[in-house]
Amino acid sequence: MALLDLTNYVLDNLIILFLVINSILILITIIFISPRKVTSIYIWLAAFLILPLIFVLIFYIFFGRDYRRQKMFKSKGVKDAKVVELLRQQRKTLAFTSESYESTLHENVQMARMLLNTNHSFVTMDNQVRYINDGDEFFQAMFEEISKAKRFVHMEMYIIRNDELGKKLVHELAAKAKAGVEVKLLYDAVGCHKLPRKFFNELRDAGGKTAEFFPSWIRAINTRINNRNHRKLLVADGETSICSGFNVGIEYTGRGPLGPWRDDAVVIRGGAAIALEARFIQDWNFAAKDDIMITPYLSEAVGQGKSPVQIVSGGPDTEQNPIEQHYLKMISSAKKKIYIQTPYFVPDEPIMAALQMAARSGVEVHLMIPCKPDHPFVFWISTFNAASLLKSGAYVHEFKPGFIHAKVCVIDDMVASVGSANFDVRSFELNFETNVIIYDAEVAQAIGKKYLKDVAEHSEQLTLESYAARGKWIKFKEGISRLYTPIA
């Protein structure tokens, strides 16, 4: 009996020692190695002092590790640079070098230069842009572009559901592969973790190729949950491309549990398709451990449009947080009005301060968020943050029919941003995102009109009075949810 007690005592102390040593190593990483904000460091320190060590360690494994400086991204950067250089050499007209760009973009030329210098974001001038904010219209356009493809279809998606739309996508892609069209599909391991293992067999059997982004040995447990490929792209023949917030699933048509669904997408014909193709190749090479280059996918066709377009991408493999920077530059450049639609409004201090300054300077700042949650934790902090803008004179609108998943920013009816990036810290620093910036007043005005239609027909304005009347339980949930912001 004494021997058993001694054994248990030793094991218990070994476990405690193991937890303490790992906690010390993690704290050293958080404080001295990982490039975190001071508020985040304080939160982690408090967690280790107050909460059980085993709980904090598990939380850190899934949500706390910072992959931004790992060697894998350094090697990815080398490959990515090769793609960019080939694009620069073979399509020099994409580069931001001509004086005509300055005369075309006017006061927005500084943002274009910034993104070119920090993100290799080439400006293309020959684009036709179609904006979509309805699910049925989006899926019709997506399947039309797939059906018209003659050389290749390259697609990148965060979520694909095991429903009629997901199955139709696989079937349509398989049909193109059987017809001799090159098909590559890149999907995210966490976003698609509910799919059966055989879900893509039809596509693979037809000759199409698939790759999984950051997979895990155990499908239900993925320690890289903080760094997901949240991009939603499609490129067909190097001539047409789609960049969107839409995933593939029935709920994105408004037939899910959250009801009517507002989302966004742009269908682009012109040079921007090659810029998005470069983005796809960079991601494909990383996930598939491949080494394809962009040269075979260049198109000889010249775009017939006149819309200047710039592609901006961000993630833990970038140093300058280009997604946040382009939002920040847009907000600070606005002189008359700003329209923002986002499902999650959890910005960091620079974005919040810029919006408050804009509103206090007389710029009309309009923010639209959902009135119902898909993630309650984020919903309450979004509402709290949105309400804090009201004191600065901003307008906050709650979309009432269903859910907003759109990621839209429009300034002065002159420039618009549409894509996958939310106004939250995850999109700024943790996830892999891509947005399209359109320097075209006609397109920006069309997007602005749809925004104002949602304001007039589908939204209810949040006021300081209505917000102050919320119950104590809601105040408690908001207070707890606020702790979410600095953890990243």
Order of alpha helices (4+ residues) and beta strands (2+ residues): alpha-alpha-alpha-alpha-alpha-alpha-beta-alpha-beta-alpha-beta-alpha-beta-beta-beta-beta-beta-alpha-beta-alpha-beta-beta-alpha-beta-alpha-beta-beta-beta-beta-beta-beta-alpha-beta-alpha-alpha
